[in-house]
Amino acid sequence: NWTELASFRLHPGLVAPDLRVAPQVVRIPRAAPGGESSTRIELVNEGQLPLTIDAAALYGEGLSHDLVAPRTLAPGERILLRLSFRAADAAPRGGQLVLLSDDVDQPELTLSVHANEPGIDVGDPAPELDFLDLDGQPVRLEDLAEGPVLLAYFATF
């Protein structure tokens, strides 16, 4: 808002807990109906004082997590939080992970969680792909199945 005056004051020497979460957008791999899949996210206290995560709630159909709150992280401590998805059907699902902590900058942190989205997951077979090589000759990806394939995409604007 450019119509109001704002000021900030630096207080050197003050310390506080600081929660960092990676990634900011969470994607849980696809699961077959009745099956389960999961992923992990990293929670780090980048502050200089202990950080307490007071509550963790995961909202969305079929979504769950394994964090027992309250949980205190020492300065520099990292933990992995497991997010799981149990699929009732093949439809994509979305939700939110809400973390409440004593981080003074952001005491309530909300992350977007996506599960069962269409696309290619790690371990899936490569899709059919036809292209031209540098000499203009047609190439099929399945013809290169005997070894690793590196695809490099370039664009200019």
N, C-alpha and C positions, 0 to 999 in steps of 0.2 A: 504494500500500500504506500504509494508515493505521496499521499496527502498528509501523512502523520509523521511527526518526529519520533525517532527511536534512537536509543543510545545503549551501549553495552559497556560494562566495566570489567576489566581483567583483574583477577585476584591471584597474583602469583603465589605459588606455594600451597594453594588449596588442592586437595586431592578428592577424587570421587570414583565410584565404580562406573564402568562403561561397558555395556553389553553390545557385542557385535555378533550378528547372525549371518551365516552364509550357507546357501544362497538366499537372496531376498524373495525370489519366486520359486516355490517348491513344486517339482514335477515328480509324481509317483508313477513308476512304470505300469503298463497295462496288466490287468489280471483277467483271466477267463471267468465267466459267471460261476460263482461259488468259490473262486480262488482268492488268493491274497498276494499282494506285492507290497514292497516297502522301500524306503530310501532313508538316508540319514542326513541331518543338517548339523552344522557345527555351531555351538554357542561358545563364545569366548569373552572373558572379562578382561578388557583391555585397559581397565582403570588401575588405580593405585591403592584402592581399598577393596575389601571383600564385597561381592555383589550377591544379593539374595533374589532368586526368582521365586516370588510369592505364589504364583499360580500360572498354570498353562492350560488353555482350553482349545480344543480343536473342533470346530463347527463344520459339519458336512456329513452327508449320508455315507456310512461305511468307513469313516476316517477315525483313526485312533493314534495315540502317542504313548511313549513309555517313560515320560518324565514324572517323577514323584516330587511334588512341591510341598513345602518350601525346600529349595536346594540352594546352598551357598557355594559360590565359586571364589576361590582365592584369586588375587591379582595374577593375571597371566594364565589362569587355568582354562582348559578347553574340555568340553564334553561333547559327545555325539548324541543327538536326540533322534530316536527312530520314529518315523511316521509311517503308519501302515494303512492299507486300503483293502477292504473285503468287498469284492464285487458281487452285487446282487444280480446284475445283468451286464451287458456290454456297453451301456451308455457312459459317456464321459461324466465325471463328477467334479465339482469344485467346492472349495470351502475356505476357511480362514483359521490360522493358528494365531492365538492371542497370548502373549507373554506379559505378565505383570511383574515388575521388578523394582528395585530401589535405584535404578539408573536415573540420575537427576535430569538428564537431557530428554530421555524418552521412557517414562515409567510404564507406558503401555505400547507394546510393539505388535503390530498386526502384519502377518505375512499371508500372501495368497497361496493356496494349495490347489493343485490340479492333479486329477487321477483319471486313468483310462482314456486319455486323449488320443485321437488318431495320430499316426505317425510311425516312425521307425524307432524302436528301442535298441539298446545295446544287446547284442546276441541275436537279433532278428536277421533273417536272410536278406541279402541285398535285393532291391527291386530290379525288375528287368530294365536294362538301360542300353540304348543304342546310340552311338556317336561316331564322329569322324576323327581319325587320327591326324597327326601333323601332315601326312601326305595326302589327306583327303579320302583315305580308304575307310569303309565302314567297319566298325568294331562293335561287338556285343560284349557286355560285361561278363556273361556266363562263359565266354571263350577264354577269359583270364582267370578262371576259377582255381588254377593250380598254384597260385601264389598271391601275395599281398598286392593290393591295388591302391594307389594313391591318386585321389581325384583333387585337382587344384582348380579353383574357380577364380577368375580375375574379371574385373569390370573397370571401365573408365567412364568418367562422367564429364 
